[in-house]
């Protein structure tokens, strides 16, 4: 697993902020960006994409994770989420569940326009998560 050193973290934050600027958020105006780091150091990013049928909106975190999967990867080491807020915002429950699918030990870092940062392991954000091991195959 790739270590998340200061340089790598700074690059993930930079990418999450940059992709947030490309978010499609005409309804909420809440532009979110995410950057996913895989075990070999590859980075995938994504932004939120809203839809007039609100339930069809996709969060930045899931967008980035699905980009990763579309490229043939399934190992999340870390994910950085940027929100345009004074305080950091942790991922929603649906995103936590999808992160768990690919990185139950992933480091989740939430950053914002202020100086606050939330840094937690996914297991701390989603204790007792349901995952592939629960399917008893």
Secondary structure as the mmCIF struct_conf table of DSSP 4:
data_model
#
loop_
_struct_conf.conf_type_id
_struct_conf.id
_struct_conf.beg_label_comp_id
_struct_conf.beg_label_asym_id
_struct_conf.beg_label_seq_id
_struct_conf.end_label_comp_id
_struct_conf.end_label_asym_id
_struct_conf.end_label_seq_id
HELX_RH_AL_P HELX_RH_AL_P1 UNK A 6 UNK A 20
TURN_TY1_P TURN_TY1_P1 UNK A 21 UNK A 22
STRN STRN1 UNK A 24 UNK A 24
TURN_TY1_P TURN_TY1_P2 UNK A 26 UNK A 28
STRN STRN2 UNK A 32 UNK A 38
TURN_TY1_P TURN_TY1_P3 UNK A 39 UNK A 40
BEND BEND1 UNK A 41 UNK A 41
STRN STRN3 UNK A 43 UNK A 47
STRN STRN4 UNK A 49 UNK A 49
BEND BEND2 UNK A 52 UNK A 53
HELX_RH_3T_P HELX_RH_3T_P1 UNK A 54 UNK A 56
STRN STRN5 UNK A 58 UNK A 58
HELX_RH_AL_P HELX_RH_AL_P2 UNK A 60 UNK A 70
TURN_TY1_P TURN_TY1_P4 UNK A 71 UNK A 72
STRN STRN6 UNK A 76 UNK A 83
BEND BEND3 UNK A 84 UNK A 87
HELX_LH_PP_P HELX_LH_PP_P1 UNK A 90 UNK A 92
HELX_RH_AL_P HELX_RH_AL_P3 UNK A 93 UNK A 103
TURN_TY1_P TURN_TY1_P5 UNK A 104 UNK A 105
STRN STRN7 UNK A 107 UNK A 111
BEND BEND4 UNK A 113 UNK A 115
STRN STRN8 UNK A 117 UNK A 121
HELX_RH_AL_P HELX_RH_AL_P4 UNK A 122 UNK A 125
BEND BEND5 UNK A 126 UNK A 126
TURN_TY1_P TURN_TY1_P6 UNK A 127 UNK A 128
HELX_RH_3T_P HELX_RH_3T_P2 UNK A 132 UNK A 135
#
